[in-house]
Amino acid sequence: MEKRYLKLTEVAGYTGLSENTLYRWSREGKIPVCKISNLLRFDKVKIDEWMNNFERENINADLLQNN
């Protein structure tokens, strides 16, 4: 069974983002995160949705620039 909640280091490897960026974005509310006690945990389902939305926004921006 695949893990649903990931640690910061796991999300960094999964997304290709640095741990520092993930810390900063989690503080700024730019990426979905759960804080359990003092630990950051990332819901893989929400991270996948977030990445898909981010990808769609970039595709839409590219389409606008090409018109």
C-alpha positions in Angstrom: 0.0 0.0 0.0 1.3 3.4 -1.0 1.9 6.0 1.7 -0.6 8.9 1.7 1.2 11.3 3.9 4.8 12.2 3.0 7.6 13.8 4.9 9.3 17.0 3.6 12.3 15.1 2.2 10.0 12.7 0.4 8.0 15.6 -1.2 11.2 17.3 -2.2 12.3 14.2 -4.1 8.8 13.6 -5.5 8.3 17.2 -6.8 11.9 18.2 -7.5 11.6 21.2 -5.2 14.2 22.0 -2.6 13.4 21.5 1.1 14.0 25.2 1.7 11.4 26.1 -1.0 8.9 23.6 0.5 9.4 25.1 4.0 9.0 28.7 2.6 5.9 27.8 0.5 4.3 25.9 3.4 4.7 29.0 5.6 3.3 31.2 2.8 0.4 28.9 2.2 1.5 28.2 -1.4 1.5 24.4 -1.1 -1.0 22.2 0.8 0.5 20.9 4.0 -0.6 19.4 7.4 1.1 20.3 10.6 1.0 17.5 13.1 2.6 18.7 16.3 5.8 20.3 15.0 6.0 18.0 12.0 5.1 18.9 8.4 3.2 16.2 6.5 2.1 16.5 2.9 -1.0 14.6 1.6 0.1 13.0 -1.6 -3.3 13.3 -3.1 -3.4 17.0 -2.5 0.2 17.4 -3.7 -0.8 15.7 -7.0 -3.8 17.9 -7.4 -1.7 21.0 -6.6 0.9 19.9 -9.2 -1.8 19.3 -11.8 -3.3 22.8 -11.2 0.1 24.4 -11.4 0.7 22.5 -14.7 -2.6 23.6 -16.1 -1.9 27.3 -15.2 1.4 27.1 -17.1 -0.3 25.5 -20.1 -3.0 28.2 -20.1 -0.3 30.9 -19.9 1.6 29.4 -22.8 -1.6 29.3 -24.9 -2.3 33.0 -24.2 1.2 33.9 -25.2 1.0 32.0 -28.5 -2.2 33.8 -29.6 
